[in-house]
Amino acid sequence: MSRIANTPEPPYYAVIFTSLRTAGDNGYGLMAERMAELAAQQPGFLGLESAREELGVTVSYWESLEAIRQWKQHVEHREAQRLGRNDWYAAFQVRIARVERDYGLGDRREVDD
């Protein structure tokens, strides 16, 4: 199943993480699940959307730049960043954007794949 994040009225912030993986799992799947769980517990976290084919894209939503800074410095997240650089990613890019508008179709509840 996938989920469209139920974000509040803008403005808020999006952290867009795009990546190309290295071969093999090497513990990536478990860590990705842990990071999603841990991020959801952080002050200022608003939601998460993720998709992976050849290119992986994960977008997390935050209420402030300070909340993003705090998440980046979280001790378990820092370890995941280290492992990502050393073991899991051939390339990645992080972009941080302020969301000024959002709109769509449907009620953003859970959608079947």
Residue pairs with C-beta under 8 A, 6 or more apart in sequence:
1 110
1 111
1 112
1 113
2 49
2 51
2 110
2 111
2 113
3 49
3 109
3 110
3 111
4 49
4 104
4 106
4 108
4 111
5 46
5 47
5 48
5 49
5 59
5 61
5 108
6 47
6 108
6 109
7 46
7 47
7 61
7 99
7 102
8 46
8 63
10 99
10 100
10 101
10 102
11 98
11 99
11 100
12 46
12 61
12 62
12 63
12 98
12 99
13 61
13 62
13 63
13 64
13 65
13 67
13 68
13 96
13 97
13 98
13 99
14 59
14 60
14 61
14 62
14 96
14 97
14 98
14 99
15 59
15 60
15 61
15 62
15 68
15 94
15 95
15 96
16 57
16 58
16 59
16 94
16 95
16 96
16 97
17 56
17 57
17 58
17 59
17 60
17 92
17 93
17 94
18 55
18 56
18 57
18 92
18 93
18 95
19 55
19 56
19 58
19 84
19 88
19 89
19 91
19 92
19 93
20 54
20 55
20 56
20 89
20 90
20 91
20 92
21 28
21 52
21 56
21 88
21 89
21 90
22 87
22 88
22 89
22 90
26 87
26 88
27 83
27 87
28 87
28 88
31 80
31 83
34 76
34 80
35 76
35 77
35 80
36 48
36 50
38 74
38 76
38 77
39 45
39 48
39 60
39 71
39 77
40 48
42 67
42 70
42 71
42 74
43 67
43 70
44 62
44 63
44 64
44 66
44 67
44 68
44 70
44 71
45 60
45 61
45 62
45 67
45 71
46 61
46 62
46 63
47 60
47 61
48 58
48 59
48 60
48 61
49 58
49 59
50 56
50 57
50 58
50 59
51 57
51 58
60 71
61 99
62 68
62 71
65 96
68 96
71 77
72 78
72 81
84 92
